[in-house]
Amino acid sequence: MFRKKRADNKKDTEQIELVVLATVKDSIELHMIKGILDDNGIPYIVKDHGMGGYFRILSGDSGFFQTDVLVDKDAYERAKEIVGQLFFDDNEQHK
């Protein structure tokens, strides 16, 4: 698992717990989410399902493979709020 350095520069580290912020099917949505997180200083990790990353390189976006965007559990609520402002669930739009 990943480790996070403490702000006080001690040699102690604490465990980072990653949670899935979003699962996307195309590179446009992936790049939009990555840009939003970058602009707001929220670190993330992108994890392709199966051979998704290789398949995307060879054939472009096909929608067959999905990609997870993971963030630190401590940053999840903030990231969800920021990303959620741009990506609305169909059920939320009709309320």
TAKA-V113018 format. One record per residue. N is the residue number from 1. RES is the residue in one letter. SS is DSSP state (2 for helix, 1 for strand, 0 for the rest). Layout:
N_RES_SS, N_RES_SS
This chain:
1_M_0, 2_F_0, 3_R_1, 4_K_1, 5_K_1, 6_R_0, 7_A_0, 8_D_0, 9_N_0, 10_K_0, 11_K_0, 12_D_0, 13_T_1, 14_E_1, 15_Q_1, 16_I_0, 17_E_0, 18_L_1, 19_V_1, 20_V_1, 21_L_1, 22_A_1, 23_T_1, 24_V_1, 25_K_0, 26_D_0, 27_S_2, 28_I_2, 29_E_2, 30_L_2, 31_H_2, 32_M_2, 33_I_2, 34_K_2, 35_G_2, 36_I_2, 37_L_2, 38_D_2, 39_D_2, 40_N_0, 41_G_0, 42_I_0, 43_P_0, 44_Y_1, 45_I_1, 46_V_1, 47_K_1, 48_D_1, 49_H_0, 50_G_0, 51_M_0, 52_G_2, 53_G_2, 54_Y_2, 55_F_2, 56_R_2, 57_I_2, 58_L_2, 59_S_2, 60_G_0, 61_D_0, 62_S_0, 63_G_0, 64_F_0, 65_F_0, 66_Q_0, 67_T_1, 68_D_1, 69_V_1, 70_L_1, 71_V_1, 72_D_1, 73_K_2, 74_D_2, 75_A_2, 76_Y_2, 77_E_2, 78_R_2, 79_A_2, 80_K_2, 81_E_2, 82_I_2, 83_V_2, 84_G_2, 85_Q_0, 86_L_0, 87_F_0, 88_F_0, 89_D_0, 90_D_2, 91_N_2, 92_E_2, 93_Q_2, 94_H_0, 95_K_0
